[in-house]
Each structure stands twice: as structure tokens, then as C-alpha cells.
Amino acid sequence: MVRVLNILFIVAVVIGAATVYDLKMAATKSAAKVAELQRQIDEERNAIRHLRAEWSVLNKPERLQNLVERYNEYLQLEALEVRQIVMPDELPARPVTLEPIGGADQMGGYAGSSAMIR
């Protein structure tokens, strides 16, 4: 009886040790994955910072003015007038183009058997 209990306790200790080792390895893998994701996030933040700096350099008014003066003969840009600025509700409605019923562009099969709305 004592030997059976000793064997059961040894098996329980071995199973417990294997479980703890497995949990430790899973935690190590998770920590490595978190570190890798953090590194990727830092790289993306640096890339965004770099792109914002480049964007601000490209949009400097002096640089844009030099480009306009250099390529004005090709671009033929004109100064903006106040009357050119309108609100979105002042724009004309977009024209709607309707397909003729029974035209060559109908869908075939089951979808073509009912009325088409475009």
C-alpha cells in the first residue's frame, strides 16, 4: 500500500513538474512575441515620424513657390480668386446616367430574371 502511494506521489510530482515547465515555456514564447510586436510598433512609429517630417519639408511654402516659378511655363497656374471657392451645397447635382431597359448590358441567370435597379 505504501509503495503504491509513493509511486502515485512520484507520478503526481512528475506531472506537476511537466505542467510547470510547459507553462514556463508558454510564458517565455508569449513574452518573446510581445517583445517582437513592440519592436514592430516602434519601427512603425519611427516610419510615421519620418514620413511626417518628409511631408512637412515637401510642403514648405518657399519650396512650393520655387517649384511654381520653375515650372510655371509648363503648369500655367493662375492665382486663386475668391469667387472660385464655394460650399459643397452650392455645387450642381451629379448627373445620373440610366441604362435603357432591355439593353445589351443585362445580367444573365437568376439575377437577370427580375427588374434591375442601378
DRENFITI-900846 format. One record per residue: residue in three letters; x, y, z of N, C-alpha, C in turn. Coordinates in steps of 0.1 Angstrom, whole numbers, m for minus. Layout:
<'ALA' <X Y Z> <X Y Z> <X Y Z>>;
...
END
This chain:
<'MET' <8 m12 0> <0 0 0> <9 13 0>>;
<'VAL' <19 13 8> <28 24 9> <36 26 m4>>;
<'ARG' <39 15 m10> <46 16 m23> <37 22 m34>>;
<'VAL' <25 18 m34> <16 24 m44> <14 39 m42>>;
<'LEU' <13 43 m29> <11 57 m26> <24 65 m30>>;
<'ASN' <36 59 m28> <48 65 m32> <49 67 m47>>;
<'ILE' <45 56 m54> <45 57 m69> <35 67 m74>>;
<'LEU' <23 68 m68> <13 78 m71> <19 92 m69>>;
<'PHE' <25 94 m57> <31 108 m54> <42 111 m64>>;
<'ILE' <50 102 m67> <61 104 m77> <55 108 m91>>;
<'VAL' <45 101 m95> <38 104 m108> <32 118 m107>>;
<'ALA' <26 121 m96> <19 134 m95> <30 145 m95>>;
<'VAL' <42 143 m89> <52 153 m89> <58 155 m103>>;
<'VAL' <60 144 m110> <65 144 m124> <55 152 m133>>;
<'ILE' <42 149 m131> <32 156 m139> <31 170 m136>>;
<'GLY' <32 174 m123> <32 188 m119> <44 195 m124>>;
<'ALA' <56 188 m124> <68 195 m129> <67 197 m144>>;
<'ALA' <61 187 m151> <59 189 m166> <50 200 m169>>;
<'THR' <39 201 m161> <29 212 m163> <36 226 m160>>;
<'VAL' <43 227 m150> <50 240 m146> <60 243 m158>>;
<'TYR' <68 233 m163> <77 236 m173> <70 240 m186>>;
<'ASP' <59 234 m189> <51 238 m201> <45 252 m199>>;
<'LEU' <41 256 m188> <36 269 m185> <47 279 m187>>;
<'LYS' <59 276 m181> <71 285 m183> <74 287 m197>>;
<'MET' <74 276 m205> <78 278 m219> <67 286 m227>>;
<'ALA' <55 284 m223> <44 292 m230> <45 307 m226>>;
<'ALA' <49 310 m213> <51 324 m209> <63 330 m216>>;
<'THR' <74 322 m218> <86 327 m225> <82 330 m240>>;
<'LYS' <75 321 m246> <71 324 m260> <62 336 m261>>;
<'SER' <53 337 m252> <44 349 m252> <52 362 m250>>;
<'ALA' <62 362 m241> <70 373 m238> <78 377 m251>>;
<'ALA' <83 367 m257> <91 369 m270> <82 375 m281>>;
<'LYS' <70 370 m281> <60 376 m291> <56 390 m288>>;
<'VAL' <54 393 m275> <51 407 m271> <63 416 m274>>;
<'ALA' <75 411 m272> <87 420 m275> <88 422 m290>>;
<'GLU' <85 412 m298> <86 414 m313> <75 424 m317>>;
<'LEU' <63 422 m312> <53 432 m316> <56 446 m311>>;
<'GLN' <62 447 m300> <66 461 m295> <77 467 m304>>;
<'ARG' <86 458 m309> <96 463 m318> <90 467 m331>>;
<'GLN' <80 460 m336> <74 464 m348> <66 477 m347>>;
<'ILE' <60 478 m335> <52 491 m333> <62 503 m332>>;
<'ASP' <73 501 m326> <83 511 m326> <89 515 m339>>;
<'GLU' <91 505 m348> <95 507 m362> <85 515 m369>>;
<'GLU' <72 511 m368> <61 518 m375> <60 533 m370>>;
<'ARG' <62 535 m357> <61 549 m352> <73 557 m357>>;
<'ASN' <85 551 m358> <96 558 m364> <94 561 m379>>;
<'ALA' <88 552 m386> <85 554 m400> <75 565 m402>>;
<'ILE' <64 565 m393> <54 576 m394> <61 589 m391>>;
<'ARG' <69 590 m380> <76 602 m377> <85 607 m389>>;
<'HIS' <92 598 m395> <100 601 m407> <91 607 m418>>;
<'LEU' <80 600 m421> <72 604 m432> <65 618 m429>>;
<'ARG' <62 620 m416> <56 634 m413> <67 644 m415>>;
<'ALA' <79 642 m411> <90 651 m413> <92 654 m428>>;
<'GLU' <92 643 m436> <94 645 m450> <82 653 m456>>;
<'TRP' <70 650 m451> <58 657 m456> <59 672 m453>>;
<'SER' <64 675 m441> <65 689 m438> <76 696 m446>>;
<'VAL' <86 689 m449> <97 695 m458> <91 697 m472>>;
<'LEU' <84 688 m477> <79 689 m491> <68 700 m492>>;
<'ASN' <61 703 m481> <50 713 m481> <55 727 m477>>;
<'LYS' <68 729 m476> <72 743 m472> <68 753 m483>>;
<'PRO' <62 764 m479> <58 774 m489> <69 779 m498>>;
<'GLU' <81 781 m492> <92 785 m500> <95 775 m511>>;
<'ARG' <95 762 m508> <98 752 m517> <87 752 m528>>;
<'LEU' <75 752 m524> <64 752 m534> <64 764 m543>>;
<'GLN' <68 776 m537> <69 788 m546> <80 786 m556>>;
<'ASN' <91 781 m552> <102 779 m561> <98 769 m573>>;
<'LEU' <90 759 m569> <86 749 m579> <76 756 m589>>;
<'VAL' <67 764 m583> <58 771 m592> <65 780 m602>>;
<'GLU' <75 788 m596> <82 797 m605> <90 789 m615>>;
<'ARG' <96 778 m612> <104 770 m621> <95 763 m632>>;
<'TYR' <84 758 m628> <75 751 m638> <63 758 m642>>;
<'ASN' <62 771 m640> <50 779 m643> <47 779 m658>>;
<'GLU' <57 779 m666> <55 778 m681> <48 766 m685>>;
<'TYR' <52 755 m679> <46 742 m682> <32 740 m675>>;
<'LEU' <31 744 m662> <19 742 m655> <8 753 m658>>;
<'GLN' <12 765 m661> <3 776 m664> <m7 778 m653>>;
<'LEU' <m2 779 m641> <m10 781 m629> <m15 796 m628>>;
<'GLU' <m27 798 m623> <m32 811 m620> <m35 813 m606>>;
<'ALA' <m35 825 m601> <m39 828 m587> <m53 824 m585>>;
<'LEU' <m56 819 m573> <m70 816 m569> <m78 828 m566>>;
<'GLU' <m90 829 m571> <m99 840 m569> <m109 836 m559>>;
<'VAL' <m114 846 m551> <m124 843 m541> <m137 837 m547>>;
<'ARG' <m141 841 m558> <m153 836 m564> <m152 821 m568>>;
<'GLN' <m140 815 m568> <m138 801 m571> <m141 792 m559>>;
<'ILE' <m142 797 m547> <m144 789 m535> <m159 789 m533>>;
<'VAL' <m165 777 m532> <m179 775 m530> <m181 765 m519>>;
<'MET' <m193 764 m513> <m196 754 m503> <m201 742 m510>>;
<'PRO' <m200 730 m504> <m205 718 m511> <m219 718 m515>>;
<'ASP' <m228 725 m508> <m242 725 m512> <m245 735 m523>>;
<'GLU' <m235 743 m527> <m236 752 m539> <m232 745 m552>>;
<'LEU' <m226 733 m551> <m222 726 m563> <m235 720 m570>>;
<'PRO' <m234 719 m583> <m246 713 m590> <m246 698 m588>>;
<'ALA' <m258 693 m589> <m260 678 m586> <m253 670 m597>>;
<'ARG' <m248 659 m593> <m241 650 m603> <m252 644 m612>>;
<'PRO' <m250 644 m625> <m260 638 m634> <m260 623 m632>>;
<'VAL' <m272 618 m634> <m275 603 m632> <m276 598 m646>>;
<'THR' <m268 587 m649> <m269 581 m662> <m277 568 m660>>;
<'LEU' <m288 566 m667> <m296 554 m666> <m294 545 m679>>;
<'GLU' <m293 532 m676> <m292 523 m687> <m306 520 m693>>;
<'PRO' <m307 519 m706> <m320 516 m712> <m325 502 m708>>;
<'ILE' <m338 500 m705> <m343 487 m701> <m342 478 m713>>;
<'GLY' <m337 466 m711> <m336 456 m721> <m324 458 m730>>;
<'GLY' <m314 465 m725> <m302 468 m733> <m293 455 m733>>;
<'ALA' <m282 457 m740> <m272 445 m741> <m265 443 m728>>;
<'ASP' <m266 451 m718> <m258 450 m706> <m265 443 m694>>;
<'GLN' <m276 436 m697> <m283 429 m687> <m276 417 m682>>;
<'MET' <m278 414 m669> <m271 402 m663> <m280 390 m666>>;
<'GLY' <m273 379 m668> <m280 367 m672> <m283 359 m659>>;
<'GLY' <m290 348 m661> <m293 338 m650> <m304 343 m641>>;
<'TYR' <m303 339 m628> <m314 342 m619> <m315 357 m616>>;
<'ALA' <m304 364 m615> <m304 378 m612> <m310 386 m624>>;
<'GLY' <m309 381 m636> <m314 388 m647> <m329 387 m649>>;
<'SER' <m335 377 m641> <m350 375 m643> <m358 385 m637>>;
<'SER' <m353 393 m627> <m361 403 m621> <m357 417 m626>>;
<'ALA' <m364 427 m622> <m361 441 m627> <m348 445 m621>>;
<'MET' <m340 452 m628> <m327 457 m624> <m328 471 m619>>;
<'ILE' <m322 474 m608> <m321 488 m603> <m306 492 m603>>;
<'ARG' <m303 503 m610> <m289 507 m610> <m288 521 m605>>;
END
